[in-house]
Amino acid sequence: MTDDEARLRAIVTKRWRIGIVLTAVMTVVYFGFIALVAFDKDDSGTLIADGRVSVGIVLGAAVIIVAPVLTGFYVRWANRVYDPAVKALRSKR
């Protein structure tokens, strides 16, 4: 294996690791929210903010917000690290 192939393999491995970690985080957040709503209805139904909104609604909104935040993290990493590394390897050809 050439040095360029080793670098490409390393950066692709890093991309997979980041993808798997972000997927795992989103899965835990989502299924954690679903489990809370399903198995702890009393706590998820507790009203907050002067009785205007429940904890479940706030956590549901947080789940919705986590997805684009994680996507933004990945896009930022890809733009700053992955894409320049692949471009540098391609320019050597």
PDB file of N, CA, C and O in Angstrom:
ATOM      1  N   MET A   1       0.841  -1.171   0.000  1.00  0.00           N
ATOM      2  CA  MET A   1       0.000   0.000   0.000  1.00  0.00           C
ATOM      3  C   MET A   1       0.893   1.243   0.000  1.00  0.00           C
ATOM      4  O   MET A   1       1.858   1.335   0.760  1.00  0.00           O
ATOM      5  N   THR A   2       0.551   2.189  -0.864  1.00  0.00           N
ATOM      6  CA  THR A   2       1.337   3.415  -0.934  1.00  0.00           C
ATOM      7  C   THR A   2       0.975   4.350   0.219  1.00  0.00           C
ATOM      8  O   THR A   2      -0.011   4.149   0.928  1.00  0.00           O
ATOM      9  N   ASP A   3       1.799   5.366   0.377  1.00  0.00           N
ATOM     10  CA  ASP A   3       1.577   6.341   1.443  1.00  0.00           C
ATOM     11  C   ASP A   3       0.249   7.083   1.254  1.00  0.00           C
ATOM     12  O   ASP A   3      -0.475   7.324   2.220  1.00  0.00           O
ATOM     13  N   ASP A   4      -0.063   7.442   0.004  1.00  0.00           N
ATOM     14  CA  ASP A   4      -1.331   8.124  -0.284  1.00  0.00           C
ATOM     15  C   ASP A   4      -2.527   7.238   0.023  1.00  0.00           C
ATOM     16  O   ASP A   4      -3.534   7.709   0.553  1.00  0.00           O
ATOM     17  N   GLU A   5      -2.422   5.970  -0.304  1.00  0.00           N
ATOM     18  CA  GLU A   5      -3.518   5.042  -0.001  1.00  0.00           C
ATOM     19  C   GLU A   5      -3.720   4.912   1.504  1.00  0.00           C
ATOM     20  O   GLU A   5      -4.852   4.835   1.983  1.00  0.00           O
ATOM     21  N   ALA A   6      -2.626   4.889   2.238  1.00  0.00           N
ATOM     22  CA  ALA A   6      -2.708   4.809   3.705  1.00  0.00           C
ATOM     23  C   ALA A   6      -3.368   6.065   4.278  1.00  0.00           C
ATOM     24  O   ALA A   6      -4.188   5.973   5.192  1.00  0.00           O
ATOM     25  N   ARG A   7      -3.012   7.237   3.743  1.00  0.00           N
ATOM     26  CA  ARG A   7      -3.634   8.485   4.204  1.00  0.00           C
ATOM     27  C   ARG A   7      -5.126   8.506   3.888  1.00  0.00           C
ATOM     28  O   ARG A   7      -5.940   8.910   4.719  1.00  0.00           O
ATOM     29  N   LEU A   8      -5.477   8.066   2.680  1.00  0.00           N
ATOM     30  CA  LEU A   8      -6.882   8.022   2.299  1.00  0.00           C
ATOM     31  C   LEU A   8      -7.654   7.053   3.198  1.00  0.00           C
ATOM     32  O   LEU A   8      -8.755   7.362   3.653  1.00  0.00           O
ATOM     33  N   ARG A   9      -7.087   5.921   3.440  1.00  0.00           N
ATOM     34  CA  ARG A   9      -7.738   4.939   4.312  1.00  0.00           C
ATOM     35  C   ARG A   9      -7.929   5.510   5.727  1.00  0.00           C
ATOM     36  O   ARG A   9      -8.966   5.292   6.354  1.00  0.00           O
ATOM     37  N   ALA A  10      -6.932   6.235   6.219  1.00  0.00           N
ATOM     38  CA  ALA A  10      -7.020   6.822   7.561  1.00  0.00           C
ATOM     39  C   ALA A  10      -8.114   7.871   7.637  1.00  0.00           C
ATOM     40  O   ALA A  10      -8.871   7.909   8.607  1.00  0.00           O
ATOM     41  N   ILE A  11      -8.209   8.728   6.618  1.00  0.00           N
ATOM     42  CA  ILE A  11      -9.223   9.779   6.658  1.00  0.00           C
ATOM     43  C   ILE A  11     -10.623   9.198   6.470  1.00  0.00           C
ATOM     44  O   ILE A  11     -11.581   9.703   7.055  1.00  0.00           O
ATOM     45  N   VAL A  12     -10.752   8.159   5.673  1.00  0.00           N
ATOM     46  CA  VAL A  12     -12.055   7.501   5.506  1.00  0.00           C
ATOM     47  C   VAL A  12     -12.454   6.794   6.799  1.00  0.00           C
ATOM     48  O   VAL A  12     -13.624   6.818   7.182  1.00  0.00           O
ATOM     49  N   THR A  13     -11.498   6.170   7.467  1.00  0.00           N
ATOM     50  CA  THR A  13     -11.774   5.535   8.753  1.00  0.00           C
ATOM     51  C   THR A  13     -12.242   6.570   9.770  1.00  0.00           C
ATOM     52  O   THR A  13     -13.180   6.321  10.527  1.00  0.00           O
ATOM     53  N   LYS A  14     -11.598   7.717   9.788  1.00  0.00           N
ATOM     54  CA  LYS A  14     -11.991   8.803  10.693  1.00  0.00           C
ATOM     55  C   LYS A  14     -13.410   9.268  10.380  1.00  0.00           C
ATOM     56  O   LYS A  14     -14.199   9.518  11.292  1.00  0.00           O
ATOM     57  N   ARG A  15     -13.736   9.384   9.095  1.00  0.00           N
ATOM     58  CA  ARG A  15     -15.090   9.797   8.703  1.00  0.00           C
ATOM     59  C   ARG A  15     -16.128   8.797   9.205  1.00  0.00           C
ATOM     60  O   ARG A  15     -17.181   9.183   9.714  1.00  0.00           O
ATOM     61  N   TRP A  16     -15.822   7.510   9.055  1.00  0.00           N
ATOM     62  CA  TRP A  16     -16.743   6.475   9.540  1.00  0.00           C
ATOM     63  C   TRP A  16     -16.913   6.542  11.050  1.00  0.00           C
ATOM     64  O   TRP A  16     -18.027   6.408  11.557  1.00  0.00           O
ATOM     65  N   ARG A  17     -15.817   6.750  11.771  1.00  0.00           N
ATOM     66  CA  ARG A  17     -15.899   6.849  13.233  1.00  0.00           C
ATOM     67  C   ARG A  17     -16.787   8.014  13.662  1.00  0.00           C
ATOM     68  O   ARG A  17     -17.645   7.871  14.533  1.00  0.00           O
ATOM     69  N   ILE A  18     -16.568   9.151  13.045  1.00  0.00           N
ATOM     70  CA  ILE A  18     -17.371  10.326  13.389  1.00  0.00           C
ATOM     71  C   ILE A  18     -18.836  10.069  13.048  1.00  0.00           C
ATOM     72  O   ILE A  18     -19.723  10.411  13.831  1.00  0.00           O
ATOM     73  N   GLY A  19     -19.092   9.479  11.903  1.00  0.00           N
ATOM     74  CA  GLY A  19     -20.461   9.161  11.514  1.00  0.00           C
ATOM     75  C   GLY A  19     -21.129   8.206  12.479  1.00  0.00           C
ATOM     76  O   GLY A  19     -22.295   8.387  12.828  1.00  0.00           O
ATOM     77  N   ILE A  20     -20.411   7.204  12.909  1.00  0.00           N
ATOM     78  CA  ILE A  20     -20.972   6.224  13.848  1.00  0.00           C
ATOM     79  C   ILE A  20     -21.230   6.861  15.203  1.00  0.00           C
ATOM     80  O   ILE A  20     -22.267   6.610  15.818  1.00  0.00           O
ATOM     81  N   VAL A  21     -20.296   7.686  15.678  1.00  0.00           N
ATOM     82  CA  VAL A  21     -20.482   8.351  16.975  1.00  0.00           C
ATOM     83  C   VAL A  21     -21.688   9.294  16.927  1.00  0.00           C
ATOM     84  O   VAL A  21     -22.505   9.300  17.848  1.00  0.00           O
ATOM     85  N   LEU A  22     -21.802  10.085  15.867  1.00  0.00           N
ATOM     86  CA  LEU A  22     -22.926  11.012  15.762  1.00  0.00           C
ATOM     87  C   LEU A  22     -24.251  10.257  15.637  1.00  0.00           C
ATOM     88  O   LEU A  22     -25.262  10.681  16.195  1.00  0.00           O
ATOM     89  N   THR A  23     -24.247   9.153  14.913  1.00  0.00           N
ATOM     90  CA  THR A  23     -25.445   8.333  14.806  1.00  0.00           C
ATOM     91  C   THR A  23     -25.819   7.744  16.161  1.00  0.00           C
ATOM     92  O   THR A  23     -26.994   7.713  16.526  1.00  0.00           O
ATOM     93  N   ALA A  24     -24.825   7.282  16.899  1.00  0.00           N
ATOM     94  CA  ALA A  24     -25.085   6.722  18.228  1.00  0.00           C
ATOM     95  C   ALA A  24     -25.642   7.786  19.166  1.00  0.00           C
ATOM     96  O   ALA A  24     -26.577   7.521  19.922  1.00  0.00           O
ATOM     97  N   VAL A  25     -25.078   8.980  19.122  1.00  0.00           N
ATOM     98  CA  VAL A  25     -25.570  10.064  19.975  1.00  0.00           C
ATOM     99  C   VAL A  25     -27.029  10.374  19.647  1.00  0.00           C
ATOM    100  O   VAL A  25     -27.854  10.503  20.552  1.00  0.00           O
ATOM    101  N   MET A  26     -27.351  10.494  18.361  1.00  0.00           N
ATOM    102  CA  MET A  26     -28.718  10.801  17.975  1.00  0.00           C
ATOM    103  C   MET A  26     -29.670   9.676  18.365  1.00  0.00           C
ATOM    104  O   MET A  26     -30.797   9.932  18.787  1.00  0.00           O
ATOM    105  N   THR A  27     -29.222   8.444  18.227  1.00  0.00           N
ATOM    106  CA  THR A  27     -30.050   7.300  18.601  1.00  0.00           C
ATOM    107  C   THR A  27     -30.332   7.291  20.095  1.00  0.00           C
ATOM    108  O   THR A  27     -31.469   7.059  20.506  1.00  0.00           O
ATOM    109  N   VAL A  28     -29.317   7.540  20.911  1.00  0.00           N
ATOM    110  CA  VAL A  28     -29.496   7.576  22.366  1.00  0.00           C
ATOM    111  C   VAL A  28     -30.433   8.722  22.756  1.00  0.00           C
ATOM    112  O   VAL A  28     -31.314   8.542  23.597  1.00  0.00           O
ATOM    113  N   VAL A  29     -30.248   9.884  22.158  1.00  0.00           N
ATOM    114  CA  VAL A  29     -31.111  11.026  22.462  1.00  0.00           C
ATOM    115  C   VAL A  29     -32.560  10.697  22.100  1.00  0.00           C
ATOM    116  O   VAL A  29     -33.465  10.913  22.906  1.00  0.00           O
ATOM    117  N   TYR A  30     -32.781  10.183  20.910  1.00  0.00           N
ATOM    118  CA  TYR A  30     -34.135   9.905  20.451  1.00  0.00           C
ATOM    119  C   TYR A  30     -34.806   8.810  21.281  1.00  0.00           C
ATOM    120  O   TYR A  30     -35.907   9.005  21.797  1.00  0.00           O
ATOM    121  N   PHE A  31     -34.146   7.669  21.406  1.00  0.00           N
ATOM    122  CA  PHE A  31     -34.766   6.576  22.146  1.00  0.00           C
ATOM    123  C   PHE A  31     -34.831   6.860  23.643  1.00  0.00           C
ATOM    124  O   PHE A  31     -35.710   6.338  24.329  1.00  0.00           O
ATOM    125  N   GLY A  32     -33.917   7.677  24.160  1.00  0.00           N
ATOM    126  CA  GLY A  32     -34.016   8.107  25.546  1.00  0.00           C
ATOM    127  C   GLY A  32     -35.272   8.938  25.767  1.00  0.00           C
ATOM    128  O   GLY A  32     -35.976   8.766  26.762  1.00  0.00           O
ATOM    129  N   PHE A  33     -35.542   9.832  24.837  1.00  0.00           N
ATOM    130  CA  PHE A  33     -36.761  10.640  24.917  1.00  0.00           C
ATOM    131  C   PHE A  33     -38.005   9.759  24.823  1.00  0.00           C
ATOM    132  O   PHE A  33     -38.938   9.918  25.611  1.00  0.00           O
ATOM    133  N   ILE A  34     -38.022   8.844  23.879  1.00  0.00           N
ATOM    134  CA  ILE A  34     -39.172   7.945  23.714  1.00  0.00           C
ATOM    135  C   ILE A  34     -39.368   7.095  24.975  1.00  0.00           C
ATOM    136  O   ILE A  34     -40.499   6.905  25.423  1.00  0.00           O
ATOM    137  N   ALA A  35     -38.276   6.588  25.545  1.00  0.00           N
ATOM    138  CA  ALA A  35     -38.371   5.777  26.764  1.00  0.00           C
ATOM    139  C   ALA A  35     -38.905   6.608  27.933  1.00  0.00           C
ATOM    140  O   ALA A  35     -39.714   6.122  28.723  1.00  0.00           O
ATOM    141  N   LEU A  36     -38.453   7.858  28.043  1.00  0.00           N
ATOM    142  CA  LEU A  36     -38.943   8.727  29.112  1.00  0.00           C
ATOM    143  C   LEU A  36     -40.449   8.942  28.984  1.00  0.00           C
ATOM    144  O   LEU A  36     -41.185   8.830  29.965  1.00  0.00           O
ATOM    145  N   VAL A  37     -40.892   9.245  27.795  1.00  0.00           N
ATOM    146  CA  VAL A  37     -42.313   9.483  27.577  1.00  0.00           C
ATOM    147  C   VAL A  37     -43.118   8.205  27.814  1.00  0.00           C
ATOM    148  O   VAL A  37     -44.221   8.262  28.358  1.00  0.00           O
ATOM    149  N   ALA A  38     -42.583   7.068  27.416  1.00  0.00           N
ATOM    150  CA  ALA A  38     -43.318   5.811  27.540  1.00  0.00           C
ATOM    151  C   ALA A  38     -43.344   5.279  28.971  1.00  0.00           C
ATOM    152  O   ALA A  38     -44.371   4.778  29.428  1.00  0.00           O
ATOM    153  N   PHE A  39     -42.233   5.387  29.669  1.00  0.00           N
ATOM    154  CA  PHE A  39     -42.119   4.717  30.958  1.00  0.00           C
ATOM    155  C   PHE A  39     -42.145   5.645  32.177  1.00  0.00           C
ATOM    156  O   PHE A  39     -42.245   5.168  33.308  1.00  0.00           O
ATOM    157  N   ASP A  40     -42.060   6.942  31.967  1.00  0.00           N
ATOM    158  CA  ASP A  40     -42.075   7.875  33.094  1.00  0.00           C
ATOM    159  C   ASP A  40     -43.006   9.036  32.769  1.00  0.00           C
ATOM    160  O   ASP A  40     -42.592  10.193  32.697  1.00  0.00           O
ATOM    161  N   LYS A  41     -44.250   8.698  32.579  1.00  0.00           N
ATOM    162  CA  LYS A  41     -45.238   9.696  32.154  1.00  0.00           C
ATOM    163  C   LYS A  41     -45.424  10.810  33.184  1.00  0.00           C
ATOM    164  O   LYS A  41     -45.689  11.958  32.828  1.00  0.00           O
ATOM    165  N   ASP A  42     -45.285  10.461  34.450  1.00  0.00           N
ATOM    166  CA  ASP A  42     -45.471  11.492  35.476  1.00  0.00           C
ATOM    167  C   ASP A  42     -44.421  12.597  35.355  1.00  0.00           C
ATOM    168  O   ASP A  42     -44.749  13.783  35.393  1.00  0.00           O
ATOM    169  N   ASP A  43     -43.159  12.197  35.209  1.00  0.00           N
ATOM    170  CA  ASP A  43     -42.102  13.207  35.091  1.00  0.00           C
ATOM    171  C   ASP A  43     -42.166  13.944  33.762  1.00  0.00           C
ATOM    172  O   ASP A  43     -41.967  15.158  33.718  1.00  0.00           O
ATOM    173  N   SER A  44     -42.439  13.232  32.687  1.00  0.00           N
ATOM    174  CA  SER A  44     -42.480  13.907  31.387  1.00  0.00           C
ATOM    175  C   SER A  44     -43.698  14.807  31.261  1.00  0.00           C
ATOM    176  O   SER A  44     -43.712  15.717  30.432  1.00  0.00           O
ATOM    177  N   GLY A  45     -44.724  14.563  32.076  1.00  0.00           N
ATOM    178  CA  GLY A  45     -45.910  15.410  32.052  1.00  0.00           C
ATOM    179  C   GLY A  45     -45.882  16.547  33.053  1.00  0.00           C
ATOM    180  O   GLY A  45     -46.823  17.339  33.119  1.00  0.00           O
ATOM    181  N   THR A  46     -44.817  16.638  33.834  1.00  0.00           N
ATOM    182  CA  THR A  46     -44.699  17.706  34.827  1.00  0.00           C
ATOM    183  C   THR A  46     -44.675  19.062  34.126  1.00  0.00           C
ATOM    184  O   THR A  46     -43.918  19.287  33.182  1.00  0.00           O
ATOM    185  N   LEU A  47     -45.521  19.947  34.615  1.00  0.00           N
ATOM    186  CA  LEU A  47     -45.599  21.275  34.007  1.00  0.00           C
ATOM    187  C   LEU A  47     -44.522  22.189  34.576  1.00  0.00           C
ATOM    188  O   LEU A  47     -44.238  22.174  35.774  1.00  0.00           O
ATOM    189  N   ILE A  48     -43.940  22.969  33.705  1.00  0.00           N
ATOM    190  CA  ILE A  48     -42.918  23.953  34.084  1.00  0.00           C
ATOM    191  C   ILE A  48     -43.300  25.291  33.452  1.00  0.00           C
ATOM    192  O   ILE A  48     -44.298  25.375  32.737  1.00  0.00           O
ATOM    193  N   ALA A  49     -42.536  26.308  33.702  1.00  0.00           N
ATOM    194  CA  ALA A  49     -42.775  27.649  33.142  1.00  0.00           C
ATOM    195  C   ALA A  49     -44.177  28.137  33.518  1.00  0.00           C
ATOM    196  O   ALA A  49     -44.987  28.478  32.656  1.00  0.00           O
ATOM    197  N   ASP A  50     -44.436  28.159  34.811  1.00  0.00           N
ATOM    198  CA  ASP A  50     -45.735  28.617  35.326  1.00  0.00           C
ATOM    199  C   ASP A  50     -46.902  27.791  34.791  1.00  0.00           C
ATOM    200  O   ASP A  50     -47.987  28.320  34.553  1.00  0.00           O
ATOM    201  N   GLY A  51     -46.670  26.481  34.602  1.00  0.00           N
ATOM    202  CA  GLY A  51     -47.731  25.576  34.176  1.00  0.00           C
ATOM    203  C   GLY A  51     -48.133  25.695  32.727  1.00  0.00           C
ATOM    204  O   GLY A  51     -49.221  25.263  32.345  1.00  0.00           O
ATOM    205  N   ARG A  52     -47.272  26.276  31.916  1.00  0.00           N
ATOM    206  CA  ARG A  52     -47.609  26.477  30.505  1.00  0.00           C
ATOM    207  C   ARG A  52     -47.105  25.388  29.576  1.00  0.00           C
ATOM    208  O   ARG A  52     -47.655  25.201  28.491  1.00  0.00           O
ATOM    209  N   VAL A  53     -46.072  24.668  29.980  1.00  0.00           N
ATOM    210  CA  VAL A  53     -45.471  23.671  29.086  1.00  0.00           C
ATOM    211  C   VAL A  53     -44.956  22.514  29.936  1.00  0.00           C
ATOM    212  O   VAL A  53     -44.554  22.699  31.085  1.00  0.00           O
ATOM    213  N   SER A  54     -44.975  21.317  29.351  1.00  0.00           N
ATOM    214  CA  SER A  54     -44.514  20.140  30.103  1.00  0.00           C
ATOM    215  C   SER A  54     -43.042  19.854  29.811  1.00  0.00           C
ATOM    216  O   SER A  54     -42.482  20.313  28.816  1.00  0.00           O
ATOM    217  N   VAL A  55     -42.449  19.094  30.698  1.00  0.00           N
ATOM    218  CA  VAL A  55     -41.057  18.675  30.519  1.00  0.00           C
ATOM    219  C   VAL A  55     -40.918  17.882  29.211  1.00  0.00           C
ATOM    220  O   VAL A  55     -39.922  18.023  28.503  1.00  0.00           O
ATOM    221  N   GLY A  56     -41.907  17.058  28.898  1.00  0.00           N
ATOM    222  CA  GLY A  56     -41.873  16.263  27.669  1.00  0.00           C
ATOM    223  C   GLY A  56     -41.809  17.119  26.418  1.00  0.00           C
ATOM    224  O   GLY A  56     -41.091  16.788  25.475  1.00  0.00           O
ATOM    225  N   ILE A  57     -42.549  18.210  26.402  1.00  0.00           N
ATOM    226  CA  ILE A  57     -42.525  19.109  25.242  1.00  0.00           C
ATOM    227  C   ILE A  57     -41.151  19.751  25.097  1.00  0.00           C
ATOM    228  O   ILE A  57     -40.615  19.844  23.993  1.00  0.00           O
ATOM    229  N   VAL A  58     -40.589  20.189  26.212  1.00  0.00           N
ATOM    230  CA  VAL A  58     -39.256  20.814  26.174  1.00  0.00           C
ATOM    231  C   VAL A  58     -38.214  19.806  25.684  1.00  0.00           C
ATOM    232  O   VAL A  58     -37.375  20.132  24.843  1.00  0.00           O
ATOM    233  N   LEU A  59     -38.271  18.584  26.212  1.00  0.00           N
ATOM    234  CA  LEU A  59     -37.308  17.570  25.780  1.00  0.00           C
ATOM    235  C   LEU A  59     -37.538  17.166  24.323  1.00  0.00           C
ATOM    236  O   LEU A  59     -36.578  16.892  23.602  1.00  0.00           O
ATOM    237  N   GLY A  60     -38.786  17.127  23.887  1.00  0.00           N
ATOM    238  CA  GLY A  60     -39.080  16.844  22.483  1.00  0.00           C
ATOM    239  C   GLY A  60     -38.487  17.910  21.569  1.00  0.00           C
ATOM    240  O   GLY A  60     -37.934  17.592  20.517  1.00  0.00           O
ATOM    241  N   ALA A  61     -38.602  19.163  21.969  1.00  0.00           N
ATOM    242  CA  ALA A  61     -37.995  20.251  21.196  1.00  0.00           C
ATOM    243  C   ALA A  61     -36.472  20.120  21.191  1.00  0.00           C
ATOM    244  O   ALA A  61     -35.818  20.395  20.185  1.00  0.00           O
ATOM    245  N   ALA A  62     -35.921  19.698  22.328  1.00  0.00           N
ATOM    246  CA  ALA A  62     -34.464  19.505  22.402  1.00  0.00           C
ATOM    247  C   ALA A  62     -34.009  18.405  21.442  1.00  0.00           C
ATOM    248  O   ALA A  62     -32.953  18.521  20.820  1.00  0.00           O
ATOM    249  N   VAL A  63     -34.796  17.350  21.322  1.00  0.00           N
ATOM    250  CA  VAL A  63     -34.465  16.267  20.380  1.00  0.00           C
ATOM    251  C   VAL A  63     -34.449  16.821  18.959  1.00  0.00           C
ATOM    252  O   VAL A  63     -33.559  16.503  18.170  1.00  0.00           O
ATOM    253  N   ILE A  64     -35.432  17.644  18.641  1.00  0.00           N
ATOM    254  CA  ILE A  64     -35.503  18.237  17.301  1.00  0.00           C
ATOM    255  C   ILE A  64     -34.304  19.141  17.052  1.00  0.00           C
ATOM    256  O   ILE A  64     -33.805  19.200  15.928  1.00  0.00           O
ATOM    257  N   ILE A  65     -33.838  19.837  18.059  1.00  0.00           N
ATOM    258  CA  ILE A  65     -32.704  20.752  17.915  1.00  0.00           C
ATOM    259  C   ILE A  65     -31.385  19.988  17.809  1.00  0.00           C
ATOM    260  O   ILE A  65     -30.474  20.426  17.107  1.00  0.00           O
ATOM    261  N   VAL A  66     -31.273  18.857  18.495  1.00  0.00           N
ATOM    262  CA  VAL A  66     -30.023  18.085  18.488  1.00  0.00           C
ATOM    263  C   VAL A  66     -29.668  17.611  17.080  1.00  0.00           C
ATOM    264  O   VAL A  66     -28.494  17.613  16.710  1.00  0.00           O
ATOM    265  N   ALA A  67     -30.652  17.210  16.300  1.00  0.00           N
ATOM    266  CA  ALA A  67     -30.374  16.675  14.958  1.00  0.00           C
ATOM    267  C   ALA A  67     -29.627  17.673  14.065  1.00  0.00           C
ATOM    268  O   ALA A  67     -28.582  17.316  13.522  1.00  0.00           O
ATOM    269  N   PRO A  68     -30.115  18.908  13.888  1.00  0.00           N
ATOM    270  CA  PRO A  68     -29.345  19.836  13.052  1.00  0.00           C
ATOM    271  C   PRO A  68     -28.019  20.266  13.675  1.00  0.00           C
ATOM    272  O   PRO A  68     -27.074  20.596  12.958  1.00  0.00           O
ATOM    273  N   VAL A  69     -27.946  20.264  14.999  1.00  0.00           N
ATOM    274  CA  VAL A  69     -26.664  20.603  15.647  1.00  0.00           C
ATOM    275  C   VAL A  69     -25.617  19.544  15.310  1.00  0.00           C
ATOM    276  O   VAL A  69     -24.484  19.878  14.964  1.00  0.00           O
ATOM    277  N   LEU A  70     -25.994  18.273  15.408  1.00  0.00           N
ATOM    278  CA  LEU A  70     -25.065  17.195  15.062  1.00  0.00           C
ATOM    279  C   LEU A  70     -24.717  17.231  13.573  1.00  0.00           C
ATOM    280  O   LEU A  70     -23.571  16.997  13.191  1.00  0.00           O
ATOM    281  N   THR A  71     -25.699  17.520  12.751  1.00  0.00           N
ATOM    282  CA  THR A  71     -25.446  17.642  11.310  1.00  0.00           C
ATOM    283  C   THR A  71     -24.479  18.786  11.041  1.00  0.00           C
ATOM    284  O   THR A  71     -23.559  18.654  10.234  1.00  0.00           O
ATOM    285  N   GLY A  72     -24.690  19.902  11.717  1.00  0.00           N
ATOM    286  CA  GLY A  72     -23.786  21.046  11.553  1.00  0.00           C
ATOM    287  C   GLY A  72     -22.372  20.718  11.988  1.00  0.00           C
ATOM    288  O   GLY A  72     -21.406  21.141  11.351  1.00  0.00           O
ATOM    289  N   PHE A  73     -22.246  19.961  13.077  1.00  0.00           N
ATOM    290  CA  PHE A  73     -20.916  19.540  13.524  1.00  0.00           C
ATOM    291  C   PHE A  73     -20.228  18.713  12.448  1.00  0.00           C
ATOM    292  O   PHE A  73     -19.051  18.922  12.154  1.00  0.00           O
ATOM    293  N   TYR A  74     -20.971  17.764  11.855  1.00  0.00           N
ATOM    294  CA  TYR A  74     -20.378  16.918  10.831  1.00  0.00           C
ATOM    295  C   TYR A  74     -19.998  17.736   9.593  1.00  0.00           C
ATOM    296  O   TYR A  74     -18.915  17.551   9.038  1.00  0.00           O
ATOM    297  N   VAL A  75     -20.866  18.620   9.167  1.00  0.00           N
ATOM    298  CA  VAL A  75     -20.590  19.434   7.972  1.00  0.00           C
ATOM    299  C   VAL A  75     -19.364  20.307   8.210  1.00  0.00           C
ATOM    300  O   VAL A  75     -18.509  20.440   7.335  1.00  0.00           O
ATOM    301  N   ARG A  76     -19.282  20.898   9.394  1.00  0.00           N
ATOM    302  CA  ARG A  76     -18.116  21.737   9.710  1.00  0.00           C
ATOM    303  C   ARG A  76     -16.828  20.914   9.689  1.00  0.00           C
ATOM    304  O   ARG A  76     -15.817  21.348   9.137  1.00  0.00           O
ATOM    305  N   TRP A  77     -16.871  19.721  10.296  1.00  0.00           N
ATOM    306  CA  TRP A  77     -15.688  18.849  10.289  1.00  0.00           C
ATOM    307  C   TRP A  77     -15.336  18.450   8.860  1.00  0.00           C
ATOM    308  O   TRP A  77     -14.168  18.488   8.473  1.00  0.00           O
ATOM    309  N   ALA A  78     -16.336  18.071   8.082  1.00  0.00           N
ATOM    310  CA  ALA A  78     -16.069  17.638   6.706  1.00  0.00           C
ATOM    311  C   ALA A  78     -15.469  18.779   5.879  1.00  0.00           C
ATOM    312  O   ALA A  78     -14.547  18.560   5.094  1.00  0.00           O
ATOM    313  N   ASN A  79     -15.987  19.980   6.054  1.00  0.00           N
ATOM    314  CA  ASN A  79     -15.474  21.118   5.292  1.00  0.00           C
ATOM    315  C   ASN A  79     -14.065  21.521   5.705  1.00  0.00           C
ATOM    316  O   ASN A  79     -13.279  21.982   4.878  1.00  0.00           O
ATOM    317  N   ARG A  80     -13.747  21.349   6.982  1.00  0.00           N
ATOM    318  CA  ARG A  80     -12.434  21.794   7.479  1.00  0.00           C
ATOM    319  C   ARG A  80     -11.357  20.715   7.432  1.00  0.00           C
ATOM    320  O   ARG A  80     -10.173  21.028   7.307  1.00  0.00           O
ATOM    321  N   VAL A  81     -11.755  19.451   7.531  1.00  0.00           N
ATOM    322  CA  VAL A  81     -10.766  18.380   7.640  1.00  0.00           C
ATOM    323  C   VAL A  81     -10.855  17.404   6.469  1.00  0.00           C
ATOM    324  O   VAL A  81      -9.884  17.212   5.738  1.00  0.00           O
ATOM    325  N   TYR A  82     -12.007  16.799   6.300  1.00  0.00           N
ATOM    326  CA  TYR A  82     -12.147  15.704   5.334  1.00  0.00           C
ATOM    327  C   TYR A  82     -11.966  16.177   3.891  1.00  0.00           C
ATOM    328  O   TYR A  82     -11.137  15.636   3.159  1.00  0.00           O
ATOM    329  N   ASP A  83     -12.737  17.184   3.484  1.00  0.00           N
ATOM    330  CA  ASP A  83     -12.662  17.651   2.094  1.00  0.00           C
ATOM    331  C   ASP A  83     -11.268  18.156   1.708  1.00  0.00           C
ATOM    332  O   ASP A  83     -10.779  17.803   0.635  1.00  0.00           O
ATOM    333  N   PRO A  84     -10.609  18.972   2.548  1.00  0.00           N
ATOM    334  CA  PRO A  84      -9.248  19.406   2.185  1.00  0.00           C
ATOM    335  C   PRO A  84      -8.259  18.220   2.099  1.00  0.00           C
ATOM    336  O   PRO A  84      -7.369  18.220   1.249  1.00  0.00           O
ATOM    337  N   ALA A  85      -8.412  17.232   2.963  1.00  0.00           N
ATOM    338  CA  ALA A  85      -7.502  16.086   2.927  1.00  0.00           C
ATOM    339  C   ALA A  85      -7.704  15.289   1.638  1.00  0.00           C
ATOM    340  O   ALA A  85      -6.734  14.875   1.003  1.00  0.00           O
ATOM    341  N   VAL A  86      -8.950  15.077   1.257  1.00  0.00           N
ATOM    342  CA  VAL A  86      -9.220  14.348   0.013  1.00  0.00           C
ATOM    343  C   VAL A  86      -8.748  15.162  -1.187  1.00  0.00           C
ATOM    344  O   VAL A  86      -8.176  14.608  -2.126  1.00  0.00           O
ATOM    345  N   LYS A  87      -8.980  16.461  -1.162  1.00  0.00           N
ATOM    346  CA  LYS A  87      -8.535  17.328  -2.260  1.00  0.00           C
ATOM    347  C   LYS A  87      -7.013  17.294  -2.390  1.00  0.00           C
ATOM    348  O   LYS A  87      -6.489  17.259  -3.503  1.00  0.00           O
ATOM    349  N   ALA A  88      -6.306  17.305  -1.272  1.00  0.00           N
ATOM    350  CA  ALA A  88      -4.845  17.260  -1.308  1.00  0.00           C
ATOM    351  C   ALA A  88      -4.356  15.938  -1.912  1.00  0.00           C
ATOM    352  O   ALA A  88      -3.394  15.917  -2.680  1.00  0.00           O
ATOM    353  N   LEU A  89      -5.017  14.858  -1.564  1.00  0.00           N
ATOM    354  CA  LEU A  89      -4.632  13.554  -2.137  1.00  0.00           C
ATOM    355  C   LEU A  89      -4.939  13.497  -3.631  1.00  0.00           C
ATOM    356  O   LEU A  89      -4.165  12.932  -4.404  1.00  0.00           O
ATOM    357  N   ARG A  90      -6.049  14.071  -4.032  1.00  0.00           N
ATOM    358  CA  ARG A  90      -6.398  14.084  -5.468  1.00  0.00           C
ATOM    359  C   ARG A  90      -5.438  14.952  -6.267  1.00  0.00           C
ATOM    360  O   ARG A  90      -5.108  14.622  -7.406  1.00  0.00           O
ATOM    361  N   SER A  91      -4.989  16.046  -5.690  1.00  0.00           N
ATOM    362  CA  SER A  91      -4.104  16.955  -6.425  1.00  0.00           C
ATOM    363  C   SER A  91      -2.728  16.341  -6.668  1.00  0.00           C
ATOM    364  O   SER A  91      -1.992  16.794  -7.544  1.00  0.00           O
ATOM    365  N   LYS A  92      -2.382  15.320  -5.902  1.00  0.00           N
ATOM    366  CA  LYS A  92      -1.095  14.639  -6.092  1.00  0.00           C
ATOM    367  C   LYS A  92      -1.086  13.770  -7.327  1.00  0.00           C
ATOM    368  O   LYS A  92      -0.018  13.432  -7.838  1.00  0.00           O
ATOM    369  N   ARG A  93      -2.237  13.408  -7.810  1.00  0.00           N
ATOM    370  CA  ARG A  93      -2.336  12.499  -8.965  1.00  0.00           C
ATOM    371  C   ARG A  93      -1.798  13.103 -10.177  1.00  0.00           C
ATOM    372  O   ARG A  93      -1.805  12.474 -11.235  1.00  0.00           O
TER     373      ARG A  93
END
